[in-house]
Amino acid sequence: MLFFITATSVAATRQVAIPPAHDQEFVGSAGCKSSSCHGGAGPKRSQYITWSQQDFHSRAHAVLANARSARMAETLRIDQAQSSSRCTVCHSPLQTTASSRLTGGAEHVEQGVSCETCHNAAGAWLRGHTRPDWTYATRVTAGMRDLRNIYVRANTCVACHQNVDRDVLASGHPELRFELDGQSVAEPKHWIDDPGSGAKAWLVGQAVALREMSWALTKIETADDDDVARWNGLAWLLGKIASHSELPILDAARGPAVRASFIDMQGRADAFARAASAATVGVDFARDTLQILLNSDSEFRQADVPNKILVRRAERLAPAVNRLAVAAGLDNDVSPRPEGKELLETVRRGIVFDPIRFTAAIAKYRDVLAKPATGK
């Protein structure tokens, strides 16, 4: 057995005055960037500087004005990407927020994906969240989003990092593949890392991605083969893990790929994500799951599985192996093993997928990871 579900409890907090959480106002990054708050020096004061100078999210709205976005807008027959809700829903989320909830008005639009997109509207908690008698639980009660909870964190990010409408993809938008752990590692840090959370972040992130993919398929009258193959790839991956754990079963891809199947999977994937976020998911889980995935190379030599499905399974398996190897302490992000990089290269976009090359890369990486443990 890989791990066991553990119960958690929320510590009681002292009674303090908390502003009502309803009708919260967005104050904008101007409310965060003073040198005495998050615009100063040091790890507890430089969050705004990190976001504004290093984080791509701060430029999410600006990219809507480039030539590529203009071509996509023309293909989609919308006037301007910068003002279309089809684009700004993710690239500038506050653009469609009611003006009565925006302190400072139009300046919010230019901020792209800013502080409150992730941390929630700050009007109710901005003045109090630095008080010594406000615990973390108090701040969450006042309306700050509980991003320490990995399930909440994954749900905050997944929709914009996984779902893209068919016609938007056809217009030139890159296909998205949500992976909470790896994408968090790539993000310029303005928070303190929990060194043991990588495996859990990866697992919960994959589950909410499957839920979102299932939900998107319920909105399509007829899912095409590629939509189903993408869904199958992630469902297959999580199904292998669930079968070796005490988490809810995700024996996906049974029966026809019809709306009822997607609705069923949507609910089961969410239940899986919730359970995983409350489970003990650490180094032991990472090592055991990594072994399961590295031993799945024979499944990519099955003649009865269409190549388009094998491709999508491989696209999910290779980065999963990468993240789990890091979480297990067998690889690292600073100087990754060349065998791990080679495995990722076999599923790089723009190349023709070769199952033989892929299985050889899995075997090679499996062998090199086994050496420290066996002494060979």
C-alpha positions as CSV (number, residue, x, y, z in Angstrom):
1,M,0.0,0.0,0.0
2,L,1.4,3.4,-0.9
3,F,0.0,5.6,1.8
4,F,-2.9,6.2,4.2
5,I,-5.5,8.9,4.4
6,T,-5.0,11.1,7.5
7,A,-7.4,13.4,9.2
8,T,-6.5,17.0,9.7
9,S,-7.9,19.5,12.2
10,V,-8.1,23.3,12.1
11,A,-6.8,25.0,15.2
12,A,-9.2,27.4,17.0
13,T,-8.3,31.1,16.6
14,R,-8.7,34.0,19.0
15,Q,-11.8,36.1,18.6
16,V,-10.9,39.2,16.6
17,A,-13.1,41.6,14.6
18,I,-13.3,40.4,11.0
19,P,-14.8,42.5,8.2
20,P,-17.7,40.9,6.3
21,A,-16.4,38.7,3.5
22,H,-19.2,39.5,1.1
23,D,-19.0,42.2,-1.6
24,Q,-15.2,42.4,-1.2
25,E,-13.4,45.1,-3.2
26,F,-10.3,44.5,-5.3
27,V,-7.7,47.1,-4.2
28,G,-5.2,46.3,-7.0
29,S,-1.4,45.8,-6.7
30,A,-1.1,49.4,-5.5
31,G,-2.3,48.3,-2.1
32,C,0.5,45.7,-1.9
33,K,3.6,47.4,-3.3
34,S,4.7,49.9,-0.7
35,S,8.2,49.3,0.6
36,S,6.8,48.7,4.1
37,C,4.6,45.9,2.7
38,H,5.4,43.7,-0.3
39,G,7.4,46.1,-2.3
40,G,10.6,46.3,-0.2
41,A,13.7,44.2,0.4
42,G,14.1,40.8,1.9
43,P,12.1,37.5,1.6
44,K,9.1,38.8,3.5
45,R,8.9,42.2,1.7
46,S,9.8,41.6,-1.9
47,Q,6.8,39.7,-3.3
48,Y,5.5,42.6,-5.4
49,I,9.0,43.1,-6.9
50,T,9.3,39.5,-7.8
51,W,5.8,39.4,-9.4
52,S,6.2,42.7,-11.3
53,Q,9.8,42.1,-12.6
54,Q,10.1,38.3,-13.0
55,D,6.6,36.7,-13.2
56,F,5.0,36.2,-16.6
57,H,1.6,36.6,-15.0
58,S,2.3,40.3,-14.6
59,R,2.5,40.5,-18.5
60,A,-0.4,38.3,-19.2
61,H,-2.5,41.2,-20.5
62,A,0.3,42.7,-22.5
63,V,0.7,39.6,-24.6
64,L,-2.8,40.1,-25.9
65,A,-1.5,43.1,-27.9
66,N,1.2,41.2,-29.8
67,A,1.1,40.1,-33.4
68,R,0.2,36.5,-32.6
69,S,-2.7,37.5,-30.5
70,A,-3.9,39.8,-33.3
71,R,-3.8,36.9,-35.8
72,M,-5.8,34.7,-33.4
73,A,-8.3,37.5,-32.8
74,E,-8.8,37.8,-36.5
75,T,-9.3,34.1,-36.9
76,L,-11.8,34.1,-34.1
77,R,-13.5,37.1,-35.6
78,I,-13.2,39.2,-32.4
79,D,-12.2,42.9,-32.6
80,Q,-9.3,42.9,-30.1
81,A,-7.9,40.2,-27.9
82,Q,-7.2,42.9,-25.2
83,S,-10.9,43.6,-24.8
84,S,-12.6,40.2,-25.5
85,S,-13.7,38.3,-22.5
86,R,-12.7,35.1,-24.4
87,C,-9.1,36.1,-23.8
88,T,-9.2,38.4,-20.8
89,V,-11.0,35.8,-18.6
90,C,-7.5,34.3,-18.1
91,H,-5.1,37.0,-19.3
92,S,-6.8,39.9,-17.3
93,P,-9.4,38.4,-15.0
94,L,-10.3,41.7,-13.3
95,Q,-11.4,43.2,-16.6
96,T,-14.9,41.8,-16.3
97,T,-15.3,42.5,-12.6
98,A,-18.0,45.0,-11.8
99,S,-16.5,48.5,-11.5
100,S,-18.2,48.9,-8.0
101,R,-15.8,46.3,-6.8
102,L,-12.7,47.8,-8.2
103,T,-10.7,50.4,-6.2
104,G,-8.8,52.4,-8.8
105,G,-10.8,51.3,-11.8
106,A,-9.1,50.7,-15.1
107,E,-5.6,50.3,-13.7
108,H,-6.6,46.7,-12.7
109,V,-6.9,45.7,-16.4
110,E,-3.3,46.3,-17.2
111,Q,-2.1,44.2,-14.2
112,G,-2.8,40.9,-15.9
113,V,-2.9,38.1,-13.4
114,S,-2.1,40.0,-10.3
115,C,-2.0,39.5,-6.5
116,E,-5.8,39.3,-6.0
117,T,-6.3,36.9,-8.9
118,C,-4.7,34.3,-6.7
119,H,-5.1,35.6,-3.2
120,N,-8.7,36.9,-3.6
121,A,-10.2,40.4,-3.3
122,A,-8.2,42.1,-0.5
123,G,-10.7,44.8,0.6
124,A,-11.8,42.9,3.6
125,W,-8.4,41.7,4.8
126,L,-5.8,44.1,3.6
127,R,-5.6,46.3,6.6
128,G,-5.8,43.5,9.2
129,H,-3.7,40.7,7.7
130,T,-0.5,42.0,9.1
131,R,-1.8,42.3,12.7
132,P,-0.1,40.0,15.2
133,D,-3.4,38.7,16.6
134,W,-4.6,37.6,13.1
135,T,-3.6,34.0,12.6
136,Y,-3.6,32.4,9.1
137,A,-7.0,31.0,9.8
138,T,-8.3,34.4,10.7
139,R,-7.1,35.8,7.4
140,V,-8.7,33.0,5.5
141,T,-12.0,33.6,7.4
142,A,-11.8,37.2,6.3
143,G,-11.6,36.3,2.7
144,M,-8.0,35.5,1.8
145,R,-7.8,32.4,-0.3
146,D,-6.3,29.4,1.5
147,L,-3.4,28.6,-0.8
148,R,-1.7,26.4,1.8
149,N,-4.4,23.9,1.0
150,I,-3.2,22.2,-2.1
151,Y,-6.7,21.3,-3.3
152,V,-7.6,25.0,-3.1
153,R,-4.3,26.0,-4.8
154,A,-4.8,23.6,-7.6
155,N,-8.4,24.9,-8.2
156,T,-7.2,28.4,-8.3
157,C,-4.8,27.7,-11.2
158,V,-6.3,24.8,-13.2
159,A,-9.0,26.4,-15.3
160,C,-6.7,28.8,-17.0
161,H,-3.8,26.4,-17.2
162,Q,-5.8,23.4,-18.7
163,N,-8.9,24.5,-20.6
164,V,-8.8,26.1,-24.0
165,D,-11.8,26.0,-26.3
166,R,-11.5,24.1,-29.5
167,D,-11.8,27.1,-31.8
168,V,-9.2,29.0,-29.7
169,L,-6.8,26.1,-30.2
170,A,-7.5,26.1,-33.9
171,S,-6.7,29.8,-34.1
172,G,-3.1,29.2,-32.9
173,H,-3.3,29.1,-29.1
174,P,-0.9,26.4,-27.7
175,E,-2.4,23.4,-26.1
176,L,-2.2,23.5,-22.3
177,R,-1.3,20.8,-19.9
178,F,-1.7,21.6,-16.2
179,E,0.9,20.2,-13.8
180,L,0.9,22.0,-10.4
181,D,4.2,20.8,-9.1
182,G,6.4,21.5,-12.1
183,Q,4.7,24.8,-12.9
184,S,5.1,25.9,-9.3
185,V,8.8,25.1,-9.4
186,A,9.1,27.2,-12.6
187,E,7.3,30.1,-11.1
188,P,9.5,32.9,-9.6
189,K,9.1,32.4,-5.9
190,H,7.4,34.9,-3.7
191,W,6.5,32.3,-1.1
192,I,8.3,29.9,1.2
193,D,8.5,26.4,-0.2
194,D,7.3,23.4,1.6
195,P,10.0,20.9,0.6
196,G,7.8,17.9,1.2
197,S,4.8,19.0,-0.8
198,G,6.0,18.2,-4.4
199,A,4.4,14.7,-4.7
200,K,1.1,15.9,-3.3
201,A,1.0,19.0,-5.5
202,W,1.7,16.8,-8.5
203,L,-1.0,14.2,-7.6
204,V,-3.8,16.7,-6.7
205,G,-2.9,18.8,-9.7
206,Q,-3.3,15.9,-12.1
207,A,-6.6,14.9,-10.5
208,V,-8.2,18.4,-10.9
209,A,-6.8,18.5,-14.4
210,L,-8.7,15.3,-15.2
211,R,-11.8,16.8,-13.6
212,E,-11.5,19.9,-15.8
213,M,-10.9,17.9,-19.0
214,S,-14.0,15.7,-18.2
215,W,-16.1,18.8,-17.5
216,A,-15.0,20.4,-20.8
217,L,-16.0,17.2,-22.7
218,T,-19.5,17.3,-21.2
219,K,-19.9,20.7,-23.0
220,I,-19.1,19.2,-26.4
221,E,-21.9,17.6,-28.3
222,T,-19.5,15.2,-30.0
223,A,-16.0,14.7,-28.7
224,D,-13.4,14.2,-31.4
225,D,-10.8,11.5,-31.3
226,D,-8.1,13.8,-30.1
227,D,-10.2,15.2,-27.3
228,V,-10.9,11.6,-26.1
229,A,-7.2,10.6,-26.5
230,R,-6.1,13.5,-24.3
231,W,-8.6,12.6,-21.7
232,N,-7.7,8.9,-21.9
233,G,-4.0,9.7,-21.4
234,L,-4.5,11.4,-18.0
235,A,-7.3,9.0,-16.9
236,W,-4.9,6.0,-17.6
237,L,-2.1,7.6,-15.6
238,L,-4.2,8.3,-12.5
239,G,-6.0,4.9,-12.9
240,K,-2.6,3.1,-12.5
241,I,-1.9,5.1,-9.3
242,A,-5.3,4.6,-7.8
243,S,-5.2,0.9,-8.2
244,H,-2.2,0.7,-5.9
245,S,-3.5,3.1,-3.2
246,E,-6.3,3.7,-0.8
247,L,-7.6,6.6,-2.8
248,P,-10.9,6.4,-4.7
249,I,-10.7,4.2,-7.7
250,L,-10.2,5.9,-11.1
251,D,-10.4,2.9,-13.4
252,A,-11.0,5.3,-16.3
253,A,-11.8,4.7,-19.9
254,R,-14.2,1.9,-19.4
255,G,-17.0,1.7,-21.9
256,P,-17.7,4.2,-24.7
257,A,-16.4,7.8,-24.5
258,V,-19.8,9.4,-24.2
259,R,-21.1,12.3,-22.1
260,A,-22.3,10.0,-19.3
261,S,-18.7,8.7,-19.0
262,F,-17.3,12.2,-18.8
263,I,-19.9,13.3,-16.1
264,D,-19.0,10.2,-14.1
265,M,-15.3,10.8,-14.3
266,Q,-15.7,14.5,-13.4
267,G,-17.2,13.6,-10.1
268,R,-14.7,10.8,-9.4
269,A,-11.7,12.9,-10.3
270,D,-12.8,15.6,-7.9
271,A,-13.3,13.0,-5.1
272,F,-9.8,11.7,-5.9
273,A,-8.3,15.2,-5.7
274,R,-10.0,15.9,-2.4
275,A,-8.9,12.6,-0.9
276,A,-5.3,13.1,-2.2
277,S,-5.1,16.6,-0.6
278,A,-6.0,15.0,2.8
279,A,-3.6,12.1,2.4
280,T,-0.1,11.4,3.4
281,V,1.7,11.9,0.1
282,G,5.4,12.1,0.5
283,V,8.7,10.5,-0.4
284,D,7.4,6.9,0.0
285,F,4.5,7.6,-2.3
286,A,6.8,9.2,-4.8
287,R,9.2,6.3,-4.9
288,D,6.5,3.6,-5.1
289,T,4.5,5.5,-7.8
290,L,7.6,6.2,-9.7
291,Q,8.4,2.5,-9.8
292,I,4.9,1.7,-11.0
293,L,5.2,4.2,-13.9
294,L,8.7,3.2,-14.9
295,N,7.6,-0.4,-15.1
296,S,4.7,0.5,-17.5
297,D,6.9,0.5,-20.6
298,S,5.4,-2.8,-21.9
299,E,2.0,-1.0,-22.2
300,F,3.5,1.1,-25.0
301,R,4.3,-1.9,-27.1
302,Q,0.6,-3.1,-27.3
303,A,-0.5,-3.4,-30.9
304,D,-4.2,-3.1,-29.9
305,V,-3.8,0.4,-28.5
306,P,-4.0,3.2,-31.1
307,N,-0.9,5.3,-31.5
308,K,-2.9,8.5,-30.9
309,I,-3.7,7.2,-27.4
310,L,-0.2,6.0,-26.7
311,V,1.1,9.5,-27.6
312,R,-1.3,11.1,-25.0
313,R,-0.4,8.6,-22.3
314,A,3.3,9.2,-22.9
315,E,2.8,12.9,-22.8
316,R,1.4,12.5,-19.3
317,L,3.8,9.8,-18.1
318,A,7.1,11.4,-19.0
319,P,6.6,14.6,-16.9
320,A,5.0,12.5,-14.1
321,V,8.2,10.5,-13.9
322,N,10.2,13.7,-13.9
323,R,8.3,15.3,-11.0
324,L,8.1,12.1,-8.9
325,A,11.8,11.4,-9.3
326,V,12.5,14.9,-7.9
327,A,9.9,14.4,-5.1
328,A,11.6,11.1,-4.2
329,G,15.0,12.7,-4.0
330,L,16.3,10.7,-7.0
331,D,16.7,13.7,-9.3
332,N,16.6,17.4,-9.0
333,D,15.6,20.6,-10.9
334,V,19.0,22.3,-10.8
335,S,21.0,19.7,-12.6
336,P,18.6,17.0,-13.8
337,R,19.9,13.6,-14.9
338,P,20.5,13.5,-18.7
339,E,18.3,10.3,-18.9
340,G,15.4,12.2,-17.5
341,K,15.8,15.0,-20.0
342,E,16.0,12.4,-22.7
343,L,12.7,10.9,-21.6
344,L,11.0,14.3,-21.7
345,E,12.5,14.9,-25.2
346,T,10.7,11.9,-26.6
347,V,7.3,13.7,-26.0
348,R,8.4,17.2,-26.9
349,R,5.8,19.0,-29.0
350,G,6.7,19.2,-32.7
351,I,8.3,15.8,-32.9
352,V,6.8,12.5,-34.2
353,F,6.2,10.2,-31.3
354,D,8.1,6.9,-31.5
355,P,7.0,4.2,-29.1
356,I,10.2,2.3,-29.4
357,R,12.3,5.3,-28.6
358,F,10.0,6.2,-25.7
359,T,10.1,2.7,-24.1
360,A,13.9,2.6,-24.5
361,A,14.1,6.0,-22.7
362,I,11.9,4.7,-19.9
363,A,14.1,1.6,-19.5
364,K,17.3,3.7,-19.5
365,Y,16.0,6.1,-16.9
366,R,14.7,3.2,-14.7
367,D,18.1,1.6,-14.8
368,V,20.0,4.8,-13.9
369,L,17.6,5.6,-11.0
370,A,18.0,2.0,-9.7
371,K,21.8,2.3,-9.4
372,P,22.0,4.3,-6.1
373,A,19.6,1.9,-4.4
374,T,21.3,-1.3,-5.6
375,G,24.9,-0.1,-5.6
376,K,25.3,-1.3,-9.2
